[in-house]
Structures are given as structure tokens and as C-alpha cells.
Amino acid sequence: MYTRSLKPPARSFFLFGPRGTGKTTWLRKEYPNALWKNLLLDEVYLPLLGDASNLRKEVEALSDNSWVVIDEVQRIPTLLNEVHDLIARFGNRYRFALSGSSARKLKRLEVNLLAGRAIERRMFPLTSAELGSDYDLESRLAFGSLPDVSQDREYAIDILSAYVGTYLRQEIQQEALVENLGSFNRFLKIAAIMNGESINTSGVARDAAVARSTVERYFDILEDTLIGFRLPGWQPKLKARERSSPKFYLFDTGLARAITERLRDPLSDLEVGKLLETHLLHELRSAIWYQNLGGELSYWKSSGGLEIDFIWTRGDAIVAIEVKSSRKWKHGYSRALRDLKMHRPTAQCYGIYRGESVLKDGGVDIVPCLNFLSELHSGNILK
């Protein structure tokens, strides 16, 4: 078992993360004596679905300073009303860990999110820091970083194929998120092919043979179930207000290759670039949440065609990151970063590549991927 970087809060919290990222395992390790409610189990789910007040009755029988874990809380959103009432009446006498792999029902039903009485945390696939000496970049690009995949590499293809078949298709349909599984499957494959690209809703609708409004809803479903992430375009106002369509990324490289049925193929030069971006985005998002950094992640594309893969901003701080799959850094790779540095001298600019040498290019730090990840998770990059 790998030690996770997420630190357990001392107060009630929501823990969101895609299915299979290790939320339940982490919660059982951190709260071994908690009252546990796993809503994936029918014997737990059905009684609470019939009468949510059963939770309150059990909690009020607990001793002071007890923890209560509700796993997959989105399955019965009305339980949050009971949790809210218990916190309002008893304060920290009872504390709650509320996990979920989908925020869709909570958002759509506008349920009680405890009025700020519970903070939010996120769980991601394993990071390079958590994997330690087991971390291998090429393997992460090919098979991703889900804990089950990392701990049982012999069956990585089977595990990822089952994830796509069982969860992304069957469970999403069973939760009534989609009615036509055929159209969703076509969309899902196209979304995986365009992983790391700007979203062209009309183009995806045409290729998937569904309405544009359906494509927009499907993208919402992937984001709400934490399977996908829309990276917005940054508006730095350097020369003019520039708007860009968001880019779409799946949360795991192995998942992207599983959906496109490429797991049995060796990594190709054509796919490595976007997979490396996807992997770096996973590491950046993990660091932001685990280090509680806040700020905003985006990308930048200028009207002149210059583009920077990732921009992190918080207040006046700007960190710009360009990712290249090449093993040699070319001067031209730094062009957009140098342009940003010229207009924003205080910006920290990094070029990340698969080579081995640390370089300097006109105020831009060129860093091997492994070096960058080590510094990132040590808290030396985003600050």
C-alpha cells in the first residue's frame, strides 16, 4: 500500500474523487473506528433511502468526538440534511467524512452542502511523490496511476478495461445520467481521442451523430462524475482580451488509452505528447489540492498562435509551464514562455521535457520531468 499525501482534516469534510482513486481505502485507514455507511451496499442504502432519519438516530447514540463516514453520499443527497442538523445542534461532538465520486446529483438537486460547515478535499490517482521509487514515467503514460493498476501491473489492461466497461458505461447509465448508451459510447471514444484538445462541440456532435446540446450535457456528465476536466483559457490582458475555448482532459492517461482501445499497443510518438500533458495536469491538480494552494489553473493561447500548456495564478503570482515530449529542448519551444516573461517579468516560467539536463533559455527554466515533479511535490514550484 502506498502512503497518500492527503492529510486528514480535523473537522467535517467532503472528499470527492473519481471512482477507483482510493478514497474508501484511505478513509478506512484514517478513521478505523468510525460509524461507517457505504451507500454502494444495498443493505445500507435501502434502509436509509426509505428513512434518512435512521442516520440521525444512530449518530446520536455515539460517544463524543466520534467520526461518521458516509461513502458515496451522492446516492442519497437528503442525508446531508440530517448531517447539517446534527452539526448545527452538536457542533464538533460528531464529525463527518462525506465521500463521493460524483457531484452531479448534489449540483443538479441543489441539495444542502452544509452551508460551509464542511470543508472540501479531493483524491486523485497516485502521484509521483506517493509512488516514490516505483514511479516510472513511461509506465504512467501507458497505463496511468490508478492504485489498482499500480499495485497489480500484470492485470493493468484487464483492470482498465473493466473500469471503462463497468463504471463509465454501466454505472453512469444505471444512475440515469444517460438514456442512450450507444450515443454516449460514441461520444466517449471521441472525447478520449480529443483528450488535451480544445473543445469543438459542433465537431464532436457531428462525429458522434448526436445533437450539440447532447454533447454539452455529456461533457457536463464527465466533469460532474470527475472523469474529465475542462481547462479554461487564460485572459492575461497582455495586449488585448483573448478568449479561448476550454480544453478537455480525462483524469488519467491509462483511462484515455483504455477508451481508445490502445492499451495493448506500444506508446506511439503521436500520442505521447498529449499523454504527457494529461499526466502533468494530474500532478499539478494533485499538488494544488494536497498542498491546499488554491489559485486557478488554465492554459493560454494568444491571437498570434502562441500557446502555453498550463498557467497557475493566485493573486499576483503566475507560474507558466510548457510541456514537450521531446528528449531534447529546442530554442523555439520557449517562444511563448519568453513572450510571457517579457510582458510579466515576475512570472515563473518552466519548460518540461523528457531529457536529462537542466537548462536556462532567456529567463525560462528548462527542467527534466522527474526533476520538476520532485520540486512540485516539495512545494517549490507553486508558491
N, C-alpha and C positions, 0 to 999 in steps of 0.2 A: 504494500500500500504506500502511496506517495503522500507526503505531508503537504496539505494545501496551504496556500498563502492567505486565504481568507481568515480573518480574526473574528472570533465570536463576540458580538456586541453584548453589553451588559444590560440592555433594555430590549423591549419587544421590537421585532423587526420582520419585514418581508424579505424572503430570499427567492429571487427569480433567477431562472436559468433554463436553457434548453434541456429537454429530457436526455438523460444519459450522461450529464456532466458531473455527477457525483454529489448532488445536493443531499439525497437521503443518507448516503454513506457518511458524509461529513456531519450531518445533524445527529446521527446515532452515535458518532464518536464524541461529539462535543456535549451532547445532552443525554447521557445514558440512562438517567433516572427520570426523564420527563414523561408526562402523560402523553401518549402517542396516538395520533389519529391519522392513519393512512387512508385517504379517501379513494385510493385505487382499489381497495379491498371492499367487496360487496357487503361483507358482514359489518364493516364500519360505515360505509357510505349510505346504505339504505336506511338504517335507523335514524341517522342524522338528517337525511333528506326528508324523512317523514316528520321529524320534530327536532328542529335545530336547538330548542331549549334543553335537550338532553346534554348538550355540551356544558351549558352553564351549571347544571346540577352536578355533573362530575367534577368540574373545576372547583366549585365552592366547597367540595369535600376534601380538597387537597390542603396540605400544610402550607404555611407561609413560605415565600421565596421559591415556590415550585415553578417549573417550566412546563409549558404545554406546546407540543409540536403538532401542527396541522399540515400534513403533506398533501400537495396538490389542492390547495384551498380553493382554486378557481372552480372546482367541480360543484361546490355548494357555496356560492358567494354570500348567501344570507347568514352563514356562520359568523361573518365579520360583524354583524350587528350585535351578536352575543359577545364577541370578543371586545367590541367597543364598550358595551355596557359594563363588562367586568373590569376593564381598565379604568373606566370613569369612576366606578364605585370603590374599587380597591387599590388603585394606583399600581405600584410595583409589587404588591403582595403576590400577584400571579404575572408571569411574563410569558410571552408568546413568540414562537418562531413559526412563521407562516410561509410555507414554500409553495412555489408554483412554476409550472413550465409553460404557462400561457397567461397573458394579461388580457386576452380578448374578452372573455365574459365579464371580467371586472370593469373593463373600459366601456363595453357596449351597454351594460346594465347600469352604469353609473352607481355602482354599489358603494357602500361605506368603506372608505380606505382609512378609517380610524382617525381622521382629522389631525394627522401629524403625530398621533400618539405612538406610531411605529415607524422606525426609520427603514430605509431600503438598502439591501445589499444584493450583489449579483454573483453568480457562479458561472465559470467558463470551463471549457476543456482545459486539460493540463497545460501549464506554461513551461517554457524552457527552464525557469528557475525551479519549478516543482519537480521536473524530471531529472534535473542535475546531470549526473554522468550518463544517464540513459538517453539524454537528448541527442538526436541526430536530425539535422535539418532536412536531408533528402527523404528520410522516412516520414517526417512530419508533412512534407509537401505531398507525398504519395498517399499516405493513409490517415493523416490528421492526428488529433490529440485527444480524442475521447478516452476516458480512463479504461473502459473495457478493451478498446483496441490497443492501448499502450501496454496493458498488463497481459495480453494474450495475442501477441503478434501473429502466431500461427493461424489464428482464425479471424484475422482482421477483415478479410474480404467477406466472410460469412456474417460477421457482426455488423458491418456497414451495410451490406445488402439487406439484412433483416431490419435494420433501422429505417431504411427507405421504405421497404415493403410493409412493415408492421405499423410503424408510427406515422411517417409522413403521409401515407395513403390511408390506411385503415382507420387509425385513431382520429385523424382530422375529419374524415367522413362521419365516423360514429358520433362525434361531438356536434354533428350537423353544421359544420363550418362550410362544407361544400355539398352540393346536391348531385352534381355530375362529376363522378370520379374520373371519367375519361378525359374531359376537358381540363381538369386540374392536373392530371398526369402529363398531358401535352405541355401545359404551361410550365410545370415544374422542371421538365427537361430543358425547355428553352431558357428558363430563369437560371439554371445551372450553367448552361452554355455561355450566357452573358454575364456570368459572375465576374465582378470587377469592372463592368462597363456602365456607362451612363444609361439610365432607363429610357427606353423609347417605347412608350405604352402602345402607340399605334402599331409599331412594327411587331411587337410581341403578340398583340391581338390578332394581327393578320396571320402570323406563323402558327399560332395556337388555334386558329379558327374559332375564336370567341369574341364577344363584344368588348370594346375598350373598357367599359365600366366593370366588366367581369375581371379583366386583367388587373385593374386598380384594386378591386376587392381581394383578389388572390395575393397581390403583393402585401396588402394590409394583413392578411392571414399569416403569411410567412413572418412578418415583422412582429405581429402580436403573439405568435407562438414561439418567438425568439429564435426561429430558424434562420431568418435573414435580417439584414441590417441595411438601411438606406443612409448612405453617407452624403450629407448635403454639400453643396458648393459654397465656398467661402466668398464673402464680399469684402475685400480689403479696402476698397475705395482708393486704390493706388493712383489710378488715372481716371477711371470712370466706374460707375456702378455696373458690375458684371454679374449676370445671373447664369447659373449652370444647372442643368437637370441633375438630380441626385444620382449617385452611383449605387448599385446594388451588390452586396456581398453576402454569401452564405457564411454561417458562423464557423464552419470547419472545412478544411481542404479535403479531408477524406470523404466527407459528405458530398461535396461538389463532384468529386470523381466517381462516387458511387451512383449518383443520379444520372450522370452521363455514361455510365457503364464502361469506365476506363480503368477500373481497379486492377484488372489482370494485365494491363498494358504497362510497359515501362514509361517513365516520365518522358514526355516529348518536349522539345525546345519551345514549341508553340504554347504549351500550357504552363510551363514553369513560371513565366513572368507573372501571370495573374494569380497563380497559386502562392507565390512568394508574397505578393501584395496582401492576399487574404490572410496568410499566416502572420504577417507583421501587424495587420489590423487586429487580429485576435490578441496578439501580445500587447499591443498598445491599449486596447479596451480593458484587458485584464489588469494591467498596471494602473490604469486610471481608477478603476473600481477598488482594487485591493489596497492601493495606497491612499484611497479617498481623496483624490486630487481635484475632482471637479473639472471645470473647463469644458470646452467644446472641441469635438473632432470634425474635420471637414476636409475637402480637397479644393484645389484651386486650378481653374482653367481660365486663362486670360483671353481677351478678344483677339489677341495676336497668335493664339495657339499654344502658348506656353502652359505647362501643366506641372503641378506638384502633387504627389500622391496623397500626402497627409499633412494637414495643418492642425496643430493643437494650440488653442488660445485660451487664456484666462487673464482677465484684466488687460494689462499692457504686455503680458508675456506672449511670445509667439515662438513655437517650435515647428520648423518645416522639415519634412522627411521625404526624400525621393528614393524609390526602391528600384534597383536594377538586378536582373538575374545573371548578368554577365560576371565573369570571373576577373575581368579587367575593367577598370574605370576609365572612361573616355572623357576628355575635357568637355565635350558637348553635353554630356549627361547633367552637368551642373548649371546649365544656362539659366533655367527657370529659378533655381535657388540663388544664383548670383544676382539675378534681376530683383528678386525679393529683397535680398540683403542690401542692395543699393538704395531701395526705397525705404526699407525698415532696418536700419543698421543694428538695432538691438536684437533682431530675430536670430535665434539659434538655428542653423541650417545644417542638415545631415544628409549625406548620400550613403545609402546602404547597398552593399553588393556582396557577391559570394566569393570575393577574393580574400587575400590574407594580409594585405598591407594597409596600415593606417596612413592616410594621405591628407593633404591640405590643398584646396583648389579655390583660390580667390575668396577666402573667408568662409568657405564651406568645408566642414569636416567630413572626410570620406572614411567610412568605418566598415570593416567586415561585419557581416550579420551577427555572428556569435558575440563579437565584442560589444556591438550595440545592444543586444538583448541583455547581456550581463549588466551593462551600465543602466539600462532601462529599469530592470527589476531591483537594482540597488538604489534607485531614487535619484540618479544623477543626470537624467535626461529631461524629464518633465518636472519643472520646478519654477 
